[in-house]
Amino acid sequence: MQYFHKIKHYYFVLEYKIVAYSSFIFSKLKGSNYKSRTKIRDNISFIRKRLSKNSKKRLAIFVAFHNRNLIPESNLNYLHVLQRSSFEIIYMHNGILSQKVINELTKTGCYVICRENIGQDFGAWKDGFALIKYYKLDKDLNWLLFCNDSNFCLGGENADKFTSKLTNKLEKINEIDFISLNCNYERRLHYQSYFLCFSKIVFQNQKFEKFWKGYKPLSHRFHAIENGEKKLSSKVLNYFRPCVIFTSHNLAEKMSLDLNNDAYNVLGNLPRELFYLEDLLNIKKKKKKDIINARISIKRIISSLENYNQSHVFALLNIIFLDSPFLKKDVVRQGLFSYCQIYDLLKFDNLRINKKLQEEIINFLQRGGTSYSYIEDERMQYRRGISPDGINFNYKDIRLIREKN
């Protein structure tokens, strides 16, 4: 039986590659290129004029994928953060949008492109960068941001705090070469691509241009991770000075400082498989010894988890303790967190998340199901990188935490 499952797995691996490469080759034979894939757009003078009036010279390529007739509340929050951070925005949607939605986005100041959905987000950034180079929009830019709507943007107080933090980082253009939300240490160090902001030192560099010219826009999740995200880090970004906004050491420090505050009561926002670690932080009396032991436990827990995908394992803790306004859209589907955890987080008073967005997030997550929802659909399970057993934690490390406490 185990042998049969391995055969099925290898079949799905091969099938996914064949479908992705066949689609790519077919599109090339049709003459597909960055211009033909982005032909549904208005006159480029719209964004050129806006950039000419932008004293900060910042441009964001925001890649989206959603209902053609409705702009998600989360996306509107995200656009608001970018605009308050002095970015002009190219809103690149992988698919058709209704004219009503295009008009609404244009009124907010976005330059809208409806792109043929080939190559997913990395394919869209490739096409967007090619357009920027073709129209010479990069000539006077100071910062170029690649981001997408794979995160919910929660708005509220955290969005205000993040805007202030990001703006401060952007002013340090002589000290920072690029900005990333998270760094992933799992398997191979790489800066996660859903939010990467490059200074002109980076995007005007030949390594950067060579990477995007050579990237094949395959509609394949693992190709985008291995040949996109990871290679962009190893071939390009590792040569420049990074600034990572949300780090594990800052998280551990902030959690330790907040032990006596209300935020301490939401430490149940560890990944659901690690609920049992909460009792390590149970301070019955606010004695100095108890608090010191709790702080040691926090460092041990965070240190053990930092080797995994930090945008996943610290998703809720970063929102509560580091004021992140972002929540990955796949944290329930990947088996990391429960609907109850997300629901409780959204109701947290200090975050001030409006009811409309709360409903949007819960409805979206419910449509995606949990990791168990894919047990009978192994093909989709593989393509979305889902394990029915959730994340593969190294329980040897976790057990040592308990033993030392």
Sequence and secondary structure as in RCSB ss.txt:
>XXXX:A:sequence
MQYFHKIKHYYFVLEYKIVAYSSFIFSKLKGSNYKSRTKIRDNISFIRKRLSKNSKKRLAIFVAFHNRNLIPESN
LNYLHVLQRSSFEIIYMHNGILSQKVINELTKTGCYVICRENIGQDFGAWKDGFALIKYYKLDKDLNWLLFCNDS
NFCLGGENADKFTSKLTNKLEKINEIDFISLNCNYERRLHYQSYFLCFSKIVFQNQKFEKFWKGYKPLSHRFHAI
ENGEKKLSSKVLNYFRPCVIFTSHNLAEKMSLDLNNDAYNVLGNLPRELFYLEDLLNIKKKKKKDIINARISIKR
IISSLENYNQSHVFALLNIIFLDSPFLKKDVVRQGLFSYCQIYDLLKFDNLRINKKLQEEIINFLQRGGTSYSYI
EDERMQYRRGISPDGINFNYKDIRLIREKN
>XXXX:A:secstr
 HHHHHHHHHHHHHHHHHHHHHHHHHHHHTT  HHHHT EE  THHHHHHHHH TT EEEEEEE   TT   HHH
HHHHHHHHHTTEEEEEEEES   HHHHHHHHHTT EEEEE   SHHHHHHHHHHHHHHHTTTTTT SEEEEEETT
EEE  HHHHHHHHHHHHHHHT TTT SEEES EE SSS EE TTEEEEEHHHHTSHHHHHHHHH    S HHHII
IIIIIHHHHHTGGGS EEESS HHHHHHHHHHTTTSGGGGGGGGS GGGGGGGGGG  SS  HHHHHHHHHHHHH
HHHHHTTS HHHHTHHHHHHHS   EEETTTTTTTSS HHHHHHHHT GGG   HHHHHHHHHHHHHH  GGGGT
T HHHHHHTT  TT S   HHHHHHHHHH 
